[in-house]
Amino acid sequence: MAGIIPNPSGYRGRPGSGLVSLPNRGTTASRELMLRALIGVGLLAITTLLVWFDRESYSDNTNGDGVNFIDALYYATVTVTTTGYGDITPVSAHARVINALIITPLRIVFLVLLVGTTLEVLATEGRRALIDAHWRKRMRNHIVVVGYGTKGRTAVSTLARNGRDISKVVVIDARPTAIADANLDGVAAIEGDATRRELLRRAEIAKAREVIITLDRDDSAILVTLTVRQLNPRAHVVVAVREDQNVSLLRQSGADSVVTSSDMVGRLLGMSAVSPNIGTTLEDLLTSGDGLEISERQVTPDEVGRNPSEITEERVIAVVRNKTLRRYFDPTVAKLEPGDELVVVRRSAGPGERPARDREIPIRYERGGALDDD
C-alpha cells in the first residue's frame, strides 16, 4: 500500500502504552533489554570459566590458598566491572596473556553494553515521547479506523485506491497482530481497547474527520460509537454491524452510516445464486482497480443544467443535493445545479491512473459544521 509514514527510528509504542505505533517497527524495549542482559551474563560466565579452568595460574593474595569457583566468579565480577581490587591476580605468563588478549576485550564489551543500554533506554524514552507528540500535533482532519480485521483492512485499502492520504489514517486495535499488519501496510496504529476514552484521545479523535468502526461485536461497536460521538460531535461515523436488529441502536448512538455486513453478504450470495452475472457485476462494483467502480464527485460547470442521463462518459445513478441523496430518475434532479454531487458508475482507473473528472469532494458535516481542511 502506498503512502508509508516515514519512520527513520523504527520506533514502536509499547503494548498498552497508548502511544502511536508507526510502520517499520523494530524490537520492543523489553526484548532488547532482555537480550542485552543475557549477553552480559554470558560475558561474565565466559570470564568465570576461563579463570576456573586455569585456576592454578592465579593467586589469592588475601589468604594464600588456591582459587575455587567462588573466587573465580568473584574475580570475573570485579574484572568485567573494572573494579579490580587486586586480591586475586594471574601469576603465570600464559594467564596474563589470556587476561590481556581475551578477558580485557570482554571487559570492554561488557562496559560498552552496560553504558550503551543505559543511554539508549533514556534516549528511547525521550524519542518515543517526541515522536508521539509530533504525530499527534499533525493529526487533523484524519481518519480513525477502529478494528483492523478483514473489514478494516479492506476499508483502508479502498481509501488508498480512492486517493486518500494513508499518512492521515490511524488504526486502533487491541490485537498485537493487527497492529503489526497495519504497520506493514504503511498505517499508523495504536494498540488498546477503543472503548477507553483516553485511548481515543490519543488517536486525536476530537480532530478526526471520519471514523470507521469495524468490530466483531455489535455491543462493542455501539459503546465505541457513543464514546466517539461524545468526544467528536462533528465527525462522519461509519459503523459495520453484524445483526440488522442493531442498526437502529447504532443510529441512535450517533452513527451517520451503518452497514450490515452479514445482511449484505447474504444478499450478494442470494443474487449470485439467482444470476451469476448479477453477482459478478455487484462484486465488480465493490472492487476497485479493475472493471467497473462506483464513485462520487462534484458536478462540473459544463454539466450544470443537463439531465443526469445526458452525461455519457459515466453513468449517473444518484445526485446528492442539499445533503439529500436522490435517485437519477427523481424529477427534482432533472436538471443538475451547481454544488450537486454525483454518484456515478464508471470504468475503474488502473494503477497510477486517475479519472479525468474525478476530484476531491470537500466533506461537509451535519453536526456543528466542518473542520477546516489542511
Summary of the structure (lengths in Angstrom):
residues: 374
radius of gyration: 31.6
end to end distance: 22.7
largest distance: 109.8
contacts: 1080
relative contact order: 0.09
helix: 47%
strand: 16%
